[in-house]
């Protein structure tokens, strides 16, 4: 590649990366799972000289600390692979400097900010790489449009760019591999680079081994003895992975080998079987439902010349990967938005449909159909980014084959989620201080009572009137990570276990500003719990992420109502 071409490619890559980064952060939110709790901490530990070990998590609740486990050497390490954390560690240098210069910095808040920033950077870089790959296969405008569809019309936006799941680094590494393929991989240096990337791809997520194997087969068939640099560097990466897994877990499979058959990540021929594969593609968490433009995969010609070297064997490996994930105990990937387990190999499918996408765009009917399907795909991602997980919309217990209980519908019904970082930009209107007892006096009145009986898992719209009888204004806009925001908390309890943790708990937005003496009528969409029997719904105001933040001023008892939850 000439210096001029290299400079031009770098500039285009940077522009796509910047645009994607800005869009990925437009929601000003931290959408994550405790799956990524260890991944977000590890860069801090690396930069402060603690290596790949983590802080003792035993003071944390079990539902938070499960991604941190005890190593054979007595230290604490991540249950999941650490490649993604290592890749984003350089991005954490300013954050570590801030902690050193300002010791009072809230490290948990900083961890969440940095996890969001680093996840969005690595996924934006994956989008930039995808554009460089696509522009070698189709015309520039088509490549840009398909890149936008990939970046904003798949759950790459609502999932990979929002937290340090393994899917973002997988997409980034696979995008880099595809770029090496289209730019030429025959030289020893590029073969060595390809081996490193493939090794990291496998180390990042064990099921990516199928992609690694497909690349190895293609390179070996194409170059035979000249392919040795690829296998040499792949072997080095593999040896490091094996050494890490044996040292900490005494298993080649690493942390995954410690899981039993009840864990969602356990692979086996479970009750779903082939239905799990269909679910990954066509359920209300399916790839082709969330991103229907990808149905162009059905138009891929399997005979004749291909614009991309090795695309057929790579597509076959993607099919194998989907089959494997379809046989997981939890093929739907737990509490999340959309088809998370299809994302690791998604760059392969996008590259494969590029010629069909270009052909369809040249005809008027094809252009109309593509415009509609891409716009619909982007709309579903907007719902995920700005509304999820409102209304318990990530819960897989709602079912997989109904539209009315799908994640996008439930999230829309729940309304927009509160921006976690907006208080940083508009501190003057955010609640940032702990309210005093005389500032938390409140009166609740039902305007529409819950029905006496309620089928489990179904939703109802209830109307509640809330009156501010305190001496200070309330706002549902809080400071950093929405701390201090005044919100409604809805808790379900079994009628005979009122002192136990609730069956289900959710928070709802109250208002931008409610002055003393003012009241408002609030529509609440509430989902009945999954447990059958007598239950009690309790509604109260809280100050989010404040200790003892339940409103407790005189005469401010929570409002409660009994409901019979039926099958």
Secondary structure, DSSP 8 states (H G I E B T S, - for coil): --HHHHHHHHHHHHHHHHHHHHHHTTT------GGGHHHHHHHHHHHTT-TT-B---TTS-HHHHTTEEE-TTS-EEESS--HHHHHHGGGGHHHHHHHHH-TTS-HHHHHHHHHHHHHHHHHHHHHHHHHHHHTTTS-HHHHHHHHHHHHHSSHIIIIITTS--HHHHHHHHHHHHHHHHHH---SHHHHHHHHHHHHHHHHH-GGGHHHHHHHHHHHHHHHGGGGHHHHHHHHHHHHHHHHHHHHHHSSTTGGGGG--TTSTT-BS--SSTHHHHHHHHHSTT-HHHH-GGGGGGGG---SS--SSTTHHHHHHHHHHHHHHHHTBTTTT-SSSSS-GGGSTTHHHHHHHHHHHHHHHHTSHHHHHHHHHHHHHHHHHHHHHHHTTTGGGTT-GGG-SS-STTSHHHHHHHH-----SSHHHH-GGGSB-S---GGG--EEEEEEE---SEEETT-EEEEEEEEEE-SSS-B-S-BSGGGTT-EEEEEEEEETT-TTS--SEEEEEE--S-B-TT-EEEEEEEEE--SS-EEEEEEEEEEETT-TT-B---TT---EEEEEEEE-
